[in-house]
Amino acid sequence: MAGRFLSLFKVFRGKRKTDPGAAPAQLPEEPEQFQPQQDDAAMDGTQEQDPARGRFHRAAQRFRKFLGIRRRKNNTTAATECAAEPDSGLTELQAEPDVSPDSAEHSEDSAAAVNDESTKDDMAVTENVAIPNSETQGIADADITPAPTLSQELIMENFKDNYVSCEQQVPSLAPELEASQDHVPPQATSTGAPQPLRPAEHDRKVPTIVRNIHQSLVSRVTVDVRQQIDIIRLAEEHPVDVALTLLRCAPSCDRAAAMMWRTIGSSGPTVEKVLPALLYVMENWPLCSICTSDGDDKDVFPLTATVALWLIIQVPECHEAMILYSARLFVALLFHVVITTQQMPPVEVDSIWRACREQHRLPSNPNRFAVQAMKALLCRLRCDNELMAMERKRGWDTLLCADTQHYAVGLLAREMRRVLIPFCSRIALQLLRALIWEEPCWDLPLLAFLVEVLECLDLSKYGDGVLEIVSRHLQSECRQRRHLALRGLVVLSKDPSMATRMCSLSRSLQKLLGDADGDIVGMTLRVFNNMLNNKDIVISSSTAPKLAEALLLLFDHDHSHVQLLSLDLFFKVMDLVVDEGKKPLEKILIQSLLPLYFHCHDENRRVAKASRKTLIRVAEFLKRRNLKQLMKKEQLLKFPECLLAEDRSQAADHLRQALPYLDSPQETLQEAAVMFIEMVAVFMHKVAEGRAPGPQ
């Protein structure tokens, strides 16, 4: 499992040029307020010529230099792939357990495909992309990036980001949010217990320095310029050590620690380097085990990291870094909302939370604070419309209840999907990685978000992984999971290549046709109909009779949309069954003649029209030309007599089929049943007297 976890992070590193004379690269089409600040060379020169300006002026100049916003380059070239040509052969719709997405072999293949695709994306964007490196930022004029140690490389590489070209972006209300694309490493919680990572041991003094700075600020109200410079420089050079040490020495995020976090947040480049460490801690609930360079391996609290993130988000200068890690941050906060709502935190976490709450006047429950942090992140990302929509629909309150949480998450996903398609796509990839390996008890809200934004994903790349996840829940005892799984399959079945792969699920889908929930049955029918719209799919001889028999029972369903879908699918079964399956299918088609005739009198005109169309096709399939001609001429009154005359031995069976329609809530169906029963009685009396008419 550890090897599987580490294999997800094999990406190539980029090199940051640190030449101070080179102007920072600019992203195209960026808002004016985020243009990088240029170093004031003239002021530097004046300062060197006039040393009498004083130490404070030089310190202020250094502070401005460290707080300058540095811009990442945007890779405007996107890697393209040639789509595989579909197989020209036909695929039979039948159950094939050996190739089901539930099999272990398929699981590994799907995960590997998702990981390989992510690696390709990483390789495509390594050029002209500045990658944050915890080791190189402290070397002022180095041209060559030194090889990082294992831990620093893993932590920074795990959160390295992809970019997409501006031409690929979809216009929205938040263009800055769509200008970056997060890398998609897997959730630490989705691969079991994470392996402890050790930061570089190149400088064991960093944790001590951080603790000393924190201690010196305990009795102060503000951070002076010199300390601000020291904190920012230290955090840029050693982000993991600084973040972990500060989380350990101040787990309640006291006033001194809060000042240090805000100082870090005042420098965009520094935030970019510190965020991966905070995210790593946040994703290892409820305690994170990681050792700093001085050997300290005391557990770190993810809730403390969330408080630190919340403090950083409130600093305006962090906006660009938040965009860079937007999807990862959103998923981490969503996970905290879910886990703190559905599980009671351990005793040690609860005590830490009480201290945090007293320090910052936070809500009494951790889940309310997690929602508060999520709202702060969306506000920083300028998703104001989505925030207001959730407020109007009381979505935030619904999010705090375990029983309704998945509804609220789905609502939030729908609001975001309207205008933030690239952002939702990256969130979907994060959730896909979190859900692909395991099925935790708290996955329902995450699954709800994933299903809502499936249409934002490239199914040619990630469809197999999605299919594996949703197919697990088809036979779940939880109604909500079955519902979400079918909604996901409805989206997947629209893709021709995915429809072919879904043929192995036909047995599981047939079982759902007997579900008491009309919504479940309706979505199952939609999945079947979408699959059979694929011209390369035919129905096997073993599947056709079973499917037709299940559909026959749905002709009398209470919901008209289920009736219409079942009639449409029944029609397709006759058209797409293989030649070997036509003979076994005839028995079911004979049984369908009378129900279809009755529903030709349905009060719902659409149902009546579909029943008439299907009845004509059944008569044609059974080669009963007389019945076909009567239906085409709409001579319904003559249909019962012709039906009885063509097969006298079926009169008693037809009578048994007609009796339930006497209790139909529709008067038209009752009248048709009464008329038919009278005809059967007359016909059977004539048969007894030897006067029954023969086939016409």
Phi, psi and omega per residue, in radians:
M1 nan -0.675 3.122
A2 -1.111 -0.721 3.110
G3 -1.097 -0.654 3.125
R4 -1.153 -0.673 3.123
F5 -1.133 -0.800 -3.093
L6 -1.248 -0.487 -3.116
S7 -1.180 -0.307 -3.129
L8 -1.317 -0.178 -3.006
F9 -1.965 0.346 -3.132
K10 -1.432 1.701 3.118
V11 -2.311 2.873 -3.129
F12 -1.620 2.520 -3.115
R13 -1.593 2.546 3.021
G14 -1.762 2.886 -3.130
K15 -1.966 2.338 3.108
R16 -1.643 2.206 3.063
K17 -1.415 2.326 -3.052
T18 -1.973 0.321 3.125
D19 -1.143 2.017 -3.072
P20 -1.186 -0.310 -3.116
G21 -1.418 -0.316 -3.110
A22 -1.435 2.336 3.109
A23 -1.262 2.488 -3.140
P24 -1.085 2.476 3.106
A25 -1.240 2.576 -3.088
Q26 -1.960 2.463 3.056
L27 -1.362 2.416 3.110
P28 -1.198 2.569 3.049
E29 1.030 0.632 3.099
E30 -1.555 2.621 3.074
P31 -1.053 2.632 -3.040
E32 -1.102 -0.605 -3.052
Q33 -1.203 -0.134 -3.117
F34 -1.941 0.362 3.060
Q35 -1.193 2.412 -3.102
P36 -1.159 2.506 3.106
Q37 -1.423 2.385 -3.134
Q38 -1.559 2.542 3.057
D39 -1.142 2.400 -3.120
D40 -1.488 1.550 -3.096
A41 -1.147 -0.626 -3.122
A42 -1.102 -0.722 3.128
M43 -1.146 -0.660 3.105
D44 -1.075 -0.753 -3.121
G45 -1.117 -0.754 3.126
T46 -1.092 -0.657 -3.117
Q47 -1.169 -0.666 3.130
E48 -1.193 -0.610 -3.111
Q49 -1.321 -0.437 -3.074
D50 -2.154 1.418 -3.103
P51 -1.156 -0.213 -3.102
A52 -1.313 -0.060 3.129
R53 -1.093 -0.369 3.016
G54 1.811 2.725 -3.109
R55 -1.150 -0.634 -3.110
F56 -1.116 -0.701 -3.138
H57 -1.114 -0.700 3.124
R58 -1.162 -0.679 3.122
A59 -1.134 -0.713 3.109
A60 -1.114 -0.681 3.108
Q61 -1.103 -0.732 3.104
R62 -1.110 -0.669 3.140
F63 -1.112 -0.757 3.099
R64 -1.097 -0.643 3.138
K65 -1.102 -0.731 -3.116
F66 -1.285 -0.441 3.137
L67 -1.558 0.003 3.113
G68 -1.089 2.439 -3.127
I69 -1.445 2.090 3.106
R70 -1.740 2.433 -3.021
R71 -1.786 2.458 3.011
R72 -1.493 2.625 3.036
K73 -1.416 2.583 3.134
N74 -1.850 2.222 3.109
N75 -1.363 1.993 -3.067
T76 -1.631 0.021 3.094
T77 -1.879 2.214 -3.129
A78 -1.889 2.424 3.106
A79 -1.241 2.401 3.130
T80 -2.061 2.621 3.136
E81 -2.205 2.576 3.054
C82 -1.483 2.203 3.129
A83 -1.218 2.455 -3.139
A84 -1.217 2.403 3.134
E85 -1.237 2.379 3.137
P86 -1.177 2.617 3.130
D87 -1.170 2.344 -3.098
S88 -1.315 -0.251 -3.137
G89 -1.339 2.833 3.129
L90 -1.528 2.566 3.104
T91 -1.934 2.288 3.128
E92 -1.496 2.367 3.081
L93 -1.400 1.737 3.129
Q94 -2.758 2.802 -3.117
A95 -1.331 2.291 3.086
E96 -2.318 1.502 -3.039
P97 -1.000 -0.516 -3.056
D98 -1.177 -0.413 -3.113
V99 -2.007 0.351 3.136
S100 -1.153 2.563 3.076
P101 -1.066 -0.238 3.138
D102 -1.396 -0.250 -3.083
S103 -1.205 2.637 -3.107
A104 -1.118 -0.631 -3.113
E105 -1.100 -0.770 3.140
H106 -1.155 -0.638 3.138
S107 -1.052 -0.814 -3.131
E108 -1.155 -0.700 -3.138
D109 -1.119 -0.730 -3.124
S110 -1.130 -0.807 3.140
A111 -1.095 -0.730 3.132
A112 -1.098 -0.671 3.135
A113 -1.125 -0.737 3.117
V114 -1.130 -0.743 -3.130
N115 -1.170 -0.744 3.126
D116 -1.083 -0.696 -3.128
E117 -1.150 -0.679 3.099
S118 -1.126 -0.675 3.110
T119 -1.112 -0.706 3.099
K120 -1.065 -0.723 3.116
D121 -1.096 -0.686 3.120
D122 -1.091 -0.746 -3.131
M123 -1.137 -0.558 -3.083
A124 -1.285 -0.289 -3.055
V125 -2.079 0.251 -3.101
T126 -1.297 -0.484 3.129
E127 -1.334 2.446 3.074
N128 1.078 0.371 3.081
V129 -2.073 2.160 3.132
A130 -1.420 2.060 -3.114
I131 -1.750 2.224 3.127
P132 -1.099 2.311 -3.129
N133 -2.306 2.160 -3.045
S134 -1.186 -0.351 -3.052
E135 -1.664 -0.529 -2.962
T136 -1.549 -0.305 -3.010
Q137 -1.242 -0.336 3.133
G138 -1.533 -0.079 3.133
I139 -1.662 1.963 -2.919
A140 -1.099 -0.933 -2.990
D141 -2.165 0.669 -3.120
A142 -1.476 2.436 3.096
D143 -1.708 -0.322 -3.089
I144 -2.051 2.262 3.138
T145 -1.388 2.113 3.122
P146 -1.211 2.688 3.135
A147 -1.180 2.182 -3.127
P148 -1.325 2.828 3.065
T149 -1.329 2.982 -3.037
L150 -1.018 -0.875 -3.013
S151 -1.203 -0.801 3.137
Q152 -1.063 -0.731 -3.128
E153 -1.115 -0.767 -3.115
L154 -1.095 -0.862 -3.073
I155 -1.125 -0.781 -3.120
M156 -1.246 -0.691 -3.116
E157 -1.214 -0.580 -3.123
N158 -1.034 -0.495 -3.048
F159 -1.973 0.246 3.129
K160 -1.137 2.573 -2.949
D161 -1.905 2.600 2.995
N162 -1.675 2.775 3.080
Y163 -2.202 2.689 3.024
V164 -2.155 2.647 -3.097
S165 -1.220 2.715 -3.118
C166 -1.131 -0.487 3.129
E167 -1.139 -0.409 -3.095
Q168 -1.552 -0.094 -3.050
Q169 -1.404 2.560 3.070
V170 -1.704 2.243 -3.118
P171 -1.012 2.445 3.121
S172 -2.647 -3.088 -3.141
L173 -1.365 -0.153 -3.131
A174 -2.281 1.323 -3.059
P175 -1.123 -0.561 3.141
E176 -1.123 -0.606 -3.101
L177 -1.143 -0.513 -3.082
E178 -1.613 0.017 -3.077
A179 -1.498 -0.069 3.120
S180 -2.285 2.811 3.132
Q181 -2.376 2.110 -3.082
D182 -1.306 2.532 2.959
H183 -1.220 2.721 -2.983
V184 -2.086 1.250 3.009
P185 -1.341 2.783 -3.083
P186 -1.325 2.707 3.040
Q187 -1.105 2.408 3.122
A188 -1.104 -0.579 -3.120
T189 -1.244 -0.254 -3.079
S190 -1.526 -0.060 -3.111
T191 -2.157 0.463 3.138
G192 1.455 -2.824 -3.115
A193 -1.168 2.187 -3.115
P194 -1.223 2.598 3.080
Q195 -1.353 2.293 3.136
P196 -1.051 2.351 3.114
L197 -1.905 2.414 -3.090
R198 -1.909 2.139 3.078
P199 -1.092 2.913 -3.082
A200 -1.078 2.494 -3.127
E201 -1.755 0.493 -3.095
H202 -1.292 -0.415 -3.103
D203 -2.587 1.718 -3.110
R204 -1.346 -0.026 -3.104
K205 -1.525 -0.254 -3.056
V206 -1.024 -0.873 3.123
P207 -1.008 -0.658 3.122
T208 -1.125 -0.734 3.123
I209 -1.087 -0.747 -3.138
V210 -1.090 -0.763 3.128
R211 -1.121 -0.669 3.124
N212 -1.133 -0.740 3.114
I213 -1.093 -0.770 3.128
H214 -1.064 -0.752 -3.131
Q215 -1.129 -0.651 -3.130
S216 -1.211 -0.410 -3.116
L217 -1.555 -0.137 -3.102
V218 -1.053 -0.656 -3.090
S219 -1.701 0.152 -3.117
R220 -1.938 2.773 -3.140
V221 -1.650 -0.599 -3.121
T222 -2.311 2.951 3.081
V223 -1.758 2.164 -3.139
D224 -1.312 2.986 -3.040
V225 -1.069 -0.766 -3.118
R226 -1.057 -0.764 3.138
Q227 -1.189 -0.622 3.073
Q228 -1.060 -0.769 3.120
I229 -1.096 -0.756 -3.135
D230 -1.108 -0.762 -3.122
I231 -1.108 -0.795 -3.102
I232 -1.168 -0.769 3.132
R233 -1.084 -0.781 -3.113
L234 -1.121 -0.738 -3.129
A235 -1.193 -0.574 3.102
E236 -1.236 -0.669 -3.093
E237 -1.405 -0.618 -3.059
H238 -2.363 1.144 -3.033
P239 -1.095 -0.659 -3.094
V240 -1.200 -0.846 3.130
D241 -1.063 -0.761 -3.118
V242 -1.112 -0.826 -3.095
A243 -1.122 -0.833 -3.087
L244 -1.169 -0.719 -3.137
T245 -1.122 -0.739 -3.140
L246 -1.170 -0.632 3.081
L247 -1.162 -0.575 -3.117
R248 -1.378 -0.808 -3.046
C249 -1.307 -0.312 3.107
A250 -2.412 1.214 -3.098
P251 -1.119 -0.409 3.106
S252 -1.583 0.055 -3.129
C253 0.944 1.032 -3.135
D254 -1.130 -3.119 -3.043
R255 -1.035 -0.709 3.141
A256 -1.139 -0.772 3.115
A257 -1.131 -0.673 3.123
A258 -1.068 -0.693 3.098
M259 -1.121 -0.663 3.122
M260 -1.187 -0.731 3.110
W261 -1.113 -0.697 3.123
R262 -1.188 -0.599 3.069
T263 -1.111 -0.761 3.070
I264 -1.058 -0.709 -3.136
G265 -1.176 -0.316 -3.127
S266 -1.349 -0.124 3.111
S267 -2.088 1.944 -3.114
G268 -0.973 -0.875 3.130
P269 -1.048 -0.590 3.124
T270 -1.207 -0.714 3.111
V271 -1.060 -0.682 3.134
E272 -1.021 -0.568 -3.107
K273 -1.492 -0.508 -3.088
V274 -1.458 -0.554 -3.080
L275 -0.980 -0.734 3.117
P276 -0.993 -0.687 3.122
A277 -1.156 -0.740 3.108
L278 -1.111 -0.723 3.136
L279 -1.120 -0.698 3.130
Y280 -1.062 -0.723 3.121
V281 -1.180 -0.759 -3.092
M282 -1.082 -0.540 -3.054
E283 -1.514 -0.025 3.139
N284 -1.940 1.260 -3.100
W285 -1.415 2.503 0.002
P286 -1.649 -0.206 3.126
L287 -2.304 2.491 -3.137
C288 -1.933 2.228 -3.141
S289 -1.839 1.933 3.130
I290 -2.689 2.486 -3.010
C291 -1.838 2.369 3.056
T292 -1.497 3.062 -3.015
S293 -1.169 -0.316 3.117
D294 -1.588 0.121 3.105
G295 1.571 0.026 3.140
D296 -1.268 2.073 -3.127
D297 -2.065 0.437 3.105
K298 -1.108 2.456 -3.112
D299 -1.047 2.516 3.085
V300 -1.915 2.465 -3.075
F301 -1.625 2.146 3.084
P302 -1.022 -0.589 3.114
L303 -1.096 -0.612 3.082
T304 -1.118 -0.715 3.096
A305 -1.108 -0.617 3.108
T306 -1.167 -0.693 3.077
V307 -1.110 -0.744 3.105
A308 -1.064 -0.744 3.102
L309 -1.079 -0.745 3.129
W310 -1.048 -0.693 3.102
L311 -1.150 -0.710 -3.132
I312 -1.177 -0.702 -3.099
I313 -1.011 -0.548 -3.084
Q314 -1.286 -0.146 3.119
V315 -1.574 2.126 -3.058
P316 -1.026 -0.561 -3.069
E317 -1.159 -0.216 -3.100
C318 -1.487 0.013 -3.005
H319 -0.945 -0.833 -3.070
E320 -1.152 -0.692 3.108
A321 -1.153 -0.626 3.109
M322 -1.138 -0.656 3.067
I323 -1.088 -0.720 -3.073
L324 -1.070 -0.688 -3.105
Y325 -1.930 0.449 -2.974
S326 -1.018 -0.847 -3.080
A327 -1.152 -0.749 -3.134
R328 -1.110 -0.738 3.127
L329 -1.126 -0.747 -3.124
F330 -1.070 -0.795 -3.117
V331 -1.152 -0.690 3.122
A332 -1.090 -0.756 3.121
L333 -1.212 -0.656 3.080
L334 -1.078 -0.714 3.094
F335 -1.064 -0.726 3.135
H336 -1.147 -0.677 3.087
V337 -1.058 -0.789 -3.084
V338 -1.187 -0.866 -3.004
I339 -1.224 -0.611 3.130
T340 -1.348 -0.302 3.072
T341 -1.474 -0.674 -3.004
Q342 -1.678 -0.222 -3.138
Q343 -2.315 2.487 3.033
M344 -1.343 2.284 3.139
P345 -1.187 2.637 3.078
P346 -1.024 2.881 -3.064
V347 -1.049 -0.793 -3.101
E348 -1.137 -0.618 3.096
V349 -1.192 -0.680 -3.140
D350 -1.119 -0.682 3.125
S351 -1.174 -0.697 3.088
I352 -1.107 -0.698 -3.124
W353 -1.133 -0.656 3.103
R354 -1.067 -0.689 3.115
A355 -1.170 -0.739 3.103
C356 -1.081 -0.706 -3.112
R357 -1.114 -0.702 3.132
E358 -1.212 -0.627 -3.112
Q359 -1.185 -0.691 -2.972
H360 -2.104 0.185 3.126
R361 0.950 0.890 -3.102
L362 -1.544 2.908 3.098
P363 -1.035 2.764 -3.072
S364 -1.210 -0.550 -3.111
N365 -1.809 2.411 3.137
P366 -1.047 -0.573 -3.114
N367 -1.184 -0.577 3.083
R368 -1.165 -0.639 3.088
F369 -1.198 -0.680 3.112
A370 -1.062 -0.693 3.063
V371 -1.129 -0.699 3.101
Q372 -1.071 -0.732 3.113
A373 -1.161 -0.681 3.110
M374 -1.114 -0.735 3.106
K375 -1.120 -0.650 3.094
A376 -1.129 -0.692 3.106
L377 -1.116 -0.828 3.140
L378 -1.109 -0.608 3.075
C379 -1.151 -0.748 3.100
R380 -1.112 -0.565 3.116
L381 -1.475 0.077 3.067
R382 1.132 0.693 3.056
C383 -1.696 0.932 -3.038
D384 -1.138 -0.700 -3.115
N385 -1.097 -0.688 -3.137
E386 -1.179 -0.681 3.103
L387 -1.093 -0.773 -3.124
M388 -1.167 -0.666 3.125
A389 -1.114 -0.741 3.103
M390 -1.127 -0.631 3.139
E391 -1.168 -0.763 -3.126
R392 -1.106 -0.651 -3.082
K393 -1.622 0.190 3.118
R394 0.989 0.610 -3.113
G395 -1.224 -0.583 -3.094
W396 -1.193 -0.679 3.088
D397 -1.154 -0.685 3.116
T398 -1.129 -0.530 -3.126
L399 -1.174 -0.355 -3.071
L400 -1.567 -0.026 3.131
C401 -1.871 2.242 -3.071
A402 -1.078 -0.613 -3.083
D403 -1.291 -0.463 -3.084
T404 -1.992 0.139 -3.032
Q405 -1.074 -0.697 -3.101
H406 -1.171 -0.522 3.066
Y407 -1.146 -0.763 -3.127
A408 -1.151 -0.701 3.109
V409 -1.112 -0.718 3.081
G410 -1.095 -0.694 3.096
L411 -1.093 -0.790 3.116
L412 -1.068 -0.724 3.130
A413 -1.097 -0.721 3.139
R414 -1.150 -0.693 3.116
E415 -1.138 -0.706 -3.136
M416 -1.270 -0.580 -3.075
R417 -1.147 -0.428 -3.060
R418 -1.080 -0.680 -3.051
V419 -2.272 -0.207 -3.048
L420 -1.976 0.960 -3.031
I421 -1.094 -0.864 3.126
P422 -1.058 -0.683 3.108
F423 -1.086 -0.796 3.125
C424 -1.121 -0.606 3.111
S425 -1.096 -0.735 -3.136
R426 -1.235 -0.621 3.054
I427 -1.110 -0.717 3.131
A428 -1.061 -0.680 3.117
L429 -1.148 -0.677 3.087
Q430 -1.088 -0.796 -3.137
L431 -1.163 -0.615 3.114
L432 -1.060 -0.758 3.105
R433 -1.158 -0.590 -3.110
A434 -1.250 -0.529 -3.013
L435 -1.772 -0.178 -2.943
I436 -1.282 -0.471 -3.050
W437 -1.640 -0.693 -3.016
E438 -2.243 2.995 3.120
E439 -2.220 1.280 -3.100
P440 -1.209 2.826 -3.074
C441 -1.224 -0.302 -3.087
W442 -1.780 0.300 -3.015
D443 -1.413 -0.145 -3.049
L444 -1.039 -0.844 3.111
P445 -1.099 -0.680 3.124
L446 -1.143 -0.687 3.091
L447 -1.119 -0.641 3.126
A448 -1.092 -0.743 3.120
F449 -1.163 -0.760 -3.121
L450 -1.045 -0.772 -3.106
V451 -1.129 -0.657 -3.116
E452 -1.157 -0.509 -3.059
V453 -1.920 0.287 -3.124
L454 -1.022 -0.632 -3.096
E455 -1.176 -0.237 3.079
C456 -1.437 -0.216 -3.085
L457 -1.545 2.675 2.990
D458 -1.482 1.756 -3.049
L459 -1.210 -0.365 3.082
S460 -1.155 -0.428 3.121
K461 -1.690 -0.741 -2.952
Y462 -2.031 0.131 -3.090
G463 -1.099 -0.666 -3.120
D464 -1.087 -0.737 3.124
G465 -1.126 -0.740 3.108
V466 -1.107 -0.742 3.141
L467 -1.065 -0.699 3.127
E468 -1.110 -0.721 -3.095
I469 -1.188 -0.877 -3.039
V470 -1.255 -0.517 -3.120
S471 -1.202 -0.378 3.099
R472 -1.094 -0.523 -2.971
H473 -1.705 0.073 -3.090
L474 -1.064 -0.696 -3.112
Q475 -1.815 0.351 -3.137
S476 -1.156 2.561 3.074
E477 -1.265 -0.310 3.131
C478 -1.429 2.096 -3.114
R479 -1.074 -0.703 -3.111
Q480 -1.105 -0.648 3.116
R481 -1.189 -0.722 3.080
R482 -1.072 -0.713 -3.127
H483 -1.094 -0.827 -3.132
L484 -1.165 -0.676 3.121
A485 -1.062 -0.753 3.141
L486 -1.198 -0.627 3.076
R487 -1.094 -0.682 3.071
G488 -1.141 -0.705 3.137
L489 -1.186 -0.551 3.076
V490 -1.061 -0.739 3.111
V491 -1.181 -0.795 -3.105
L492 -1.119 -0.659 -3.049
S493 -1.194 -0.259 3.085
K494 -1.294 -0.353 3.111
D495 -1.517 2.156 -3.067
P496 -0.988 -0.751 -3.115
S497 -1.174 -0.645 3.113
M498 -1.256 -0.603 3.118
A499 -1.056 -0.668 3.111
T500 -1.123 -0.698 -3.125
R501 -1.255 -0.376 -3.093
M502 -1.457 -0.055 -3.123
C503 -1.047 -0.515 -3.132
S504 -1.208 -0.188 -3.138
L505 -1.615 0.072 -3.019
S506 -1.045 -0.632 -3.137
R507 -1.133 -0.784 3.120
S508 -1.142 -0.667 3.139
L509 -1.182 -0.647 3.120
Q510 -1.081 -0.641 3.119
K511 -1.099 -0.589 -3.113
L512 -1.281 -0.267 3.100
L513 -1.163 -0.328 3.089
G514 -1.676 0.152 -3.127
D515 -1.179 2.561 -3.130
A516 -1.304 -0.313 -3.123
D517 -1.457 2.063 -3.132
G518 -1.088 -0.599 3.119
D519 -1.148 -0.720 3.107
I520 -1.069 -0.809 -3.134
V521 -1.111 -0.755 -3.126
G522 -1.074 -0.766 3.128
M523 -1.202 -0.606 3.080
T524 -1.080 -0.731 3.098
L525 -1.120 -0.658 3.107
R526 -1.138 -0.673 3.099
V527 -1.086 -0.831 3.116
F528 -1.043 -0.796 -3.126
N529 -1.097 -0.733 3.104
N530 -1.106 -0.724 3.131
M531 -1.092 -0.745 -3.081
L532 -1.370 -0.111 2.987
N533 -1.272 -0.253 3.091
N534 -1.339 2.111 -3.061
K535 -1.170 -0.258 -3.117
D536 -1.575 0.032 -3.096
I537 -1.907 2.263 3.017
V538 -2.125 2.923 -3.074
I539 -1.816 2.251 -3.079
S540 -1.243 2.852 -3.126
S541 -1.161 -0.477 3.132
S542 -1.446 -0.500 -3.092
T543 -1.458 -0.649 -3.010
A544 -0.990 -0.889 -3.124
P545 -1.101 -0.700 -3.128
K546 -1.154 -0.740 3.135
L547 -1.164 -0.740 3.135
A548 -1.121 -0.663 3.124
E549 -1.136 -0.701 3.104
A550 -1.173 -0.640 3.140
L551 -1.226 -0.585 -3.131
L552 -1.031 -0.625 3.141
L553 -1.242 -0.340 -3.091
L554 -1.543 -0.120 3.117
F555 -1.083 -0.474 -3.115
D556 -1.793 0.354 -3.099
H557 -1.150 2.674 -3.103
D558 -1.193 -0.524 -3.097
H559 -1.649 2.232 -3.090
S560 -1.146 -0.571 -3.129
H561 -1.187 -0.550 3.054
V562 -1.184 -0.712 3.101
Q563 -1.048 -0.804 -3.107
L564 -1.119 -0.761 3.139
L565 -1.150 -0.683 -3.139
S566 -1.185 -0.669 3.091
L567 -1.134 -0.717 3.115
D568 -1.115 -0.760 -3.139
L569 -1.202 -0.641 3.097
F570 -1.049 -0.704 3.098
F571 -1.094 -0.748 -3.117
K572 -1.189 -0.574 3.117
V573 -1.054 -0.740 3.127
M574 -1.146 -0.606 -3.102
D575 -1.360 -0.546 -2.957
L576 -1.875 -0.018 3.125
V577 -1.203 2.483 3.112
V578 -1.198 2.821 -3.075
D579 -1.008 -0.649 -3.115
E580 -1.174 -0.336 -3.087
G581 -1.689 -0.028 -3.090
K582 -1.217 -0.714 -3.126
K583 -1.122 -0.846 3.104
P584 -1.094 -0.420 -3.094
L585 -1.356 -0.376 -3.032
E586 -1.069 -0.656 -3.119
K587 -1.054 -0.749 3.135
I588 -1.186 -0.654 -3.124
L589 -1.158 -0.644 3.088
I590 -1.094 -0.692 3.122
Q591 -1.190 -0.362 -3.101
S592 -1.486 -0.207 -3.034
L593 -1.050 -0.869 -3.075
L594 -1.223 -0.805 3.065
P595 -0.996 -0.696 3.111
L596 -1.135 -0.672 3.108
Y597 -1.091 -0.778 3.141
F598 -1.082 -0.718 -3.092
H599 -1.334 -0.123 2.937
C600 -1.174 -0.282 3.080
H601 -1.740 0.195 -3.066
D602 -1.083 2.501 3.116
E603 -1.166 -0.485 3.059
N604 -1.380 2.009 -3.038
R605 -1.103 -0.610 3.141
R606 -1.165 -0.705 3.101
V607 -1.153 -0.733 3.138
A608 -1.093 -0.750 3.140
K609 -1.142 -0.767 3.128
A610 -1.135 -0.642 3.123
S611 -1.146 -0.725 3.130
R612 -1.114 -0.768 3.129
K613 -1.085 -0.755 -3.135
T614 -1.192 -0.660 3.139
L615 -1.118 -0.684 3.076
I616 -1.076 -0.719 -3.136
R617 -1.182 -0.650 3.108
V618 -1.121 -0.791 3.125
A619 -1.070 -0.654 3.104
E620 -1.182 -0.732 3.133
F621 -1.084 -0.705 -3.125
L622 -1.457 -0.021 3.131
K623 1.049 0.738 3.060
R624 -1.836 1.543 -3.021
R625 -1.156 -0.615 -3.131
N626 -1.097 -0.782 3.107
L627 -1.124 -0.702 3.140
K628 -1.091 -0.764 -3.126
Q629 -1.153 -0.697 3.111
L630 -1.077 -0.719 -3.127
M631 -1.226 -0.647 3.120
K632 -1.158 -0.597 3.114
K633 -1.512 0.015 3.135
E634 1.007 0.660 3.077
Q635 -1.658 1.235 -3.047
L636 -1.169 -0.505 -3.096
L637 -1.148 -0.499 -3.116
K638 -1.547 -0.167 -3.058
F639 -1.101 -0.820 -3.113
P640 -1.047 -0.763 -3.126
E641 -1.094 -0.733 3.125
C642 -1.162 -0.685 3.141
L643 -1.098 -0.770 -3.134
L644 -1.204 -0.632 -3.097
A645 -1.213 -0.568 -3.085
E646 -1.290 -0.461 -3.125
D647 -2.576 1.568 -3.085
R648 -1.128 -0.533 -3.073
S649 -1.199 -0.295 -3.105
Q650 -1.621 0.068 -3.064
A651 -1.045 -0.777 -3.132
A652 -1.139 -0.685 3.108
D653 -1.140 -0.720 3.107
H654 -1.095 -0.650 3.118
L655 -1.109 -0.775 3.109
R656 -1.095 -0.630 3.113
Q657 -1.195 -0.549 -3.067
A658 -1.377 -0.484 -3.045
L659 -0.995 -0.786 -3.130
P660 -1.051 -0.442 -3.102
Y661 -1.288 -0.186 3.041
L662 -1.163 -0.418 3.137
D663 -1.752 0.231 -3.125
S664 -1.148 2.479 3.086
P665 -1.192 -0.231 3.133
Q666 -1.658 2.219 -3.126
E667 -1.134 -0.615 -3.120
T668 -1.103 -0.661 3.115
L669 -1.245 -0.648 3.086
Q670 -1.074 -0.773 -3.134
E671 -1.115 -0.721 3.121
A672 -1.122 -0.659 3.136
A673 -1.186 -0.739 3.121
V674 -1.073 -0.781 -3.137
M675 -1.098 -0.723 -3.120
F676 -1.170 -0.724 -3.137
I677 -1.103 -0.681 3.085
E678 -1.083 -0.719 3.121
M679 -1.130 -0.670 3.116
V680 -1.121 -0.726 3.138
A681 -1.088 -0.788 3.118
V682 -1.114 -0.739 -3.108
F683 -1.108 -0.781 -3.129
M684 -1.164 -0.572 3.077
H685 -1.154 -0.716 3.115
K686 -1.166 -0.635 3.104
V687 -1.102 -0.709 3.130
A688 -1.118 -0.568 3.134
E689 -1.576 -0.046 -3.141
G690 1.346 0.391 -3.116
R691 -1.985 0.253 -3.099
A692 -1.193 2.379 3.130
P693 -1.235 2.615 3.082
G694 -1.551 3.093 3.126
P695 -1.054 2.454 3.138
Q696 -1.526 nan nan
